[in-house]
Amino acid sequence: MRVGLLSTPRPVPGRRAAALAGAGVVALALPVFLVAGFPVGGWALAAVLWAAGEALSVWLGKLPTGVDHLGSSGLVALAHSFRGIGVMIVLLAVTVASRDVGIAAVAVYGIAYSLSLAVSLVEYFSGERLS
């Protein structure tokens, strides 16, 4: 059996760098929105959704997980899934109600989430391999 890059387990990286990268995108988007005349309501919605999602992640990160804590492990998994679903539902509803605000919010949140995911992946794959 060949051990490859994707099959080698590594420790879970911290969330701080990824969260800061996403928050940085949200923060840097505000001056762009103000100068370019984009709907600030879209930026505000993305900022609120980002902050709420990160607060949920912090809370979930404090719950014990693993084989000895199956109940809380399931709760963490479901909550992370519903976080994404909830954000999508809110963004879809806002986009239907106000196209410009919704698209602006989707753009900011999408870029923040993508950068956060990229930072997490880089941290994970640059970490030490577990035996």
KESEBA-493321 format. One line per field, with one value per residue (C-alpha): residue in three letters; x, y, z. Coordinates in Angstrom, 2 decimals, decimal comma. Example, Ala and Ser with C-alpha at 12.3 -4.5 7.8 and 13.67 -1.06 7.14 Angstrom:
aa <- c(ala ser)
X <- c(12,30 13,67)
Y <- c(-4,50 -1,06)
Z <- c(7,80 7,14)
//
This chain:
aa <- c(met arg val gly leu leu ser thr pro arg pro val pro gly arg arg ala ala ala leu ala gly ala gly val val ala leu ala leu pro val phe leu val ala gly phe pro val gly gly trp ala leu ala ala val leu trp ala ala gly glu ala leu ser val trp leu gly lys leu pro thr gly val asp his leu gly ser ser gly leu val ala leu ala his ser phe arg gly ile gly val met ile val leu leu ala val thr val ala ser arg asp val gly ile ala ala val ala val tyr gly ile ala tyr ser leu ser leu ala val ser leu val glu tyr phe ser gly glu arg leu ser)
X <- c(0,00 1,37 1,12 0,29 -0,20 -3,93 -3,77 -1,26 -3,02 -1,97 -3,10 -6,00 -4,61 -5,75 -8,55 -6,95 -5,06 -7,97 -10,46 -8,19 -7,73 -11,49 -12,05 -9,36 -11,24 -14,44 -12,66 -10,84 -14,05 -15,68 -13,51 -13,90 -17,68 -17,67 -15,43 -17,04 -20,60 -21,60 -24,53 -23,14 -26,06 -24,50 -21,19 -22,96 -24,86 -21,67 -19,91 -22,71 -22,86 -19,08 -18,98 -21,88 -20,27 -16,94 -18,65 -20,41 -17,08 -15,44 -18,27 -18,20 -14,43 -14,85 -16,99 -15,20 -15,04 -13,70 -14,58 -15,24 -17,67 -19,90 -22,87 -20,99 -19,03 -22,33 -23,55 -20,37 -20,68 -24,36 -23,83 -21,01 -23,20 -26,18 -23,92 -23,21 -26,80 -28,06 -25,71 -26,83 -30,51 -30,03 -28,00 -30,52 -33,46 -31,72 -30,71 -34,32 -35,52 -32,76 -30,53 -27,73 -27,47 -27,54 -24,90 -22,65 -23,04 -22,38 -19,22 -17,76 -18,72 -17,58 -14,14 -13,72 -14,74 -12,49 -9,43 -10,18 -10,43 -7,19 -5,33 -6,70 -5,59 -2,11 -1,78 -3,02 -0,78 2,27 1,83 3,77 2,55 1,15 2,57)
Y <- c(0,00 3,37 6,21 9,46 13,07 12,71 9,43 10,52 11,65 14,89 16,76 19,17 22,70 25,61 27,86 31,18 31,86 30,75 32,84 35,89 35,49 35,43 38,32 40,26 39,82 41,06 44,04 44,99 44,73 47,63 50,41 48,83 48,89 52,50 53,75 51,71 52,45 48,81 48,18 48,40 46,24 43,34 43,87 44,14 40,90 39,07 40,48 39,36 35,90 35,57 36,67 34,39 31,43 32,02 32,40 29,07 27,47 28,75 27,32 23,99 23,83 23,71 20,56 17,25 15,04 11,61 8,01 8,62 11,49 10,26 12,44 15,71 14,59 14,13 17,52 19,19 17,51 18,42 21,99 22,54 21,15 23,28 26,34 26,12 25,31 28,19 30,67 29,49 29,83 33,36 34,46 32,94 34,61 37,99 37,63 36,90 39,94 42,33 41,09 43,67 43,26 39,47 39,27 41,64 39,53 36,31 37,80 38,96 35,82 33,55 35,16 35,15 31,48 30,49 32,19 30,69 27,22 27,72 28,78 25,75 23,40 24,90 24,59 21,00 19,77 21,58 20,00 17,02 13,59 11,33 7,84)
Z <- c(0,00 -1,02 1,49 -0,27 0,65 1,24 3,17 5,83 9,00 10,62 13,73 13,30 12,87 15,00 13,78 14,64 11,39 9,20 11,18 11,04 7,29 6,72 9,12 7,28 4,01 5,63 7,19 3,99 2,00 3,88 2,40 -1,03 -0,61 0,56 -2,25 -5,03 -3,98 -3,46 -1,08 2,45 3,61 1,72 3,47 6,85 6,24 5,29 8,36 10,69 9,13 9,36 13,01 13,95 12,20 13,92 17,31 16,71 15,76 18,94 21,03 19,18 19,57 23,34 23,21 23,69 20,61 19,80 20,45 24,13 23,38 20,57 21,53 21,47 18,39 16,56 17,75 16,50 13,10 12,70 13,88 11,38 8,60 9,56 9,83 6,11 5,25 7,39 5,74 2,30 3,19 4,55 1,54 -0,88 0,86 0,89 -2,76 -3,73 -1,75 -2,86 -5,64 -5,23 -1,45 -1,72 -4,42 -2,47 0,67 -1,26 -2,76 0,56 2,46 -0,36 -0,61 3,18 3,41 0,50 1,99 5,40 3,86 1,91 5,06 6,93 4,15 4,02 7,80 7,73 4,94 6,26 9,70 10,99 10,01 12,69 12,97)
//
